[in-house]
Amino acid sequence: MWHIQEHKSVGKSCRKVPPIVLKKYELWKDLLFRHGPAILKEFPGFHDEQLQGDRKGQRSSRLNLQYRVIYYVDKNRITIYVLEISPHVY
């Protein structure tokens, strides 16, 4: 089982997102808690990808067309750190 730690701003962000996005975020957390980040490859709807530039080392998963969850993985501690849930800027 993996540990999931959320940044303190994630709770505030969750109050602002639409309920369907929050529901998908809970599903995302449940999958990672039970199976780890490798399970996201089996769900193409999350479009999990590694980020580049200033966010190198972090990953992004889609919650819907607009919202993303930004996180990074510490495999040594079996922990996933959720940094933010935010609308994607196109």
C-alpha positions in Angstrom: 0.0 0.0 0.0 1.2 3.5 -0.9 0.9 6.6 1.3 -0.6 9.7 -0.2 0.3 13.1 1.3 -1.5 16.2 0.1 -0.1 19.7 0.2 -2.1 22.0 2.5 -3.4 24.0 -0.5 -5.0 20.9 -2.0 -7.9 20.9 0.5 -8.7 24.5 -0.4 -8.5 23.6 -4.1 -10.9 20.7 -3.6 -13.6 23.1 -2.4 -13.4 25.1 -5.6 -13.5 22.3 -8.2 -16.7 20.9 -9.7 -18.1 17.8 -7.9 -17.3 15.5 -10.8 -13.7 16.5 -10.7 -13.6 15.8 -7.0 -15.1 12.4 -7.5 -12.5 11.5 -10.2 -9.7 12.8 -7.8 -11.0 10.4 -5.1 -10.9 7.5 -7.7 -7.4 8.5 -8.7 -6.3 8.5 -5.0 -7.9 5.1 -4.4 -6.1 3.6 -7.4 -2.7 4.9 -6.3 -3.2 4.0 -2.7 -4.0 0.3 -3.6 -1.7 -0.2 -6.6 0.9 2.5 -6.9 1.6 4.9 -9.8 2.2 2.1 -12.3 -1.5 1.4 -12.4 -2.2 4.7 -14.2 -0.7 3.3 -17.4 -3.7 1.0 -17.6 -6.2 3.9 -17.6 -5.5 6.1 -20.6 -8.2 8.5 -19.5 -5.9 9.9 -16.8 -3.2 10.6 -19.5 -0.5 10.4 -16.9 2.7 12.1 -18.0 6.0 13.3 -16.7 6.4 17.1 -16.7 9.3 19.1 -18.1 11.0 22.4 -17.5 10.4 24.0 -14.0 8.4 21.0 -13.0 10.9 18.3 -14.0 10.6 15.3 -11.7 6.9 15.9 -11.2 4.0 14.1 -12.9 0.5 15.2 -14.1 -2.8 13.3 -14.5 -6.0 14.5 -16.1 -9.1 14.6 -14.0 -11.1 16.0 -16.9 -10.3 18.2 -19.9 -9.6 21.2 -17.8 -8.3 20.0 -14.4 -5.0 18.3 -13.6 -3.5 16.8 -10.5 0.2 17.5 -10.1 2.2 15.1 -8.0 5.6 13.5 -7.5 6.6 10.0 -6.3 9.1 9.1 -3.7 9.7 5.4 -4.3 12.1 5.0 -1.4 9.3 6.0 1.1 6.5 4.5 -1.0 4.8 7.9 -0.9 3.0 10.0 -3.4 3.0 13.8 -2.7 0.0 15.6 -4.3 1.1 19.2 -4.9 -1.9 20.8 -6.5 -5.2 20.4 -8.4 -5.6 23.1 -10.9 -7.1 24.1 -14.2 -4.8 23.5 -17.0 -3.7 26.6 -18.9 -3.8 26.2 -22.6 
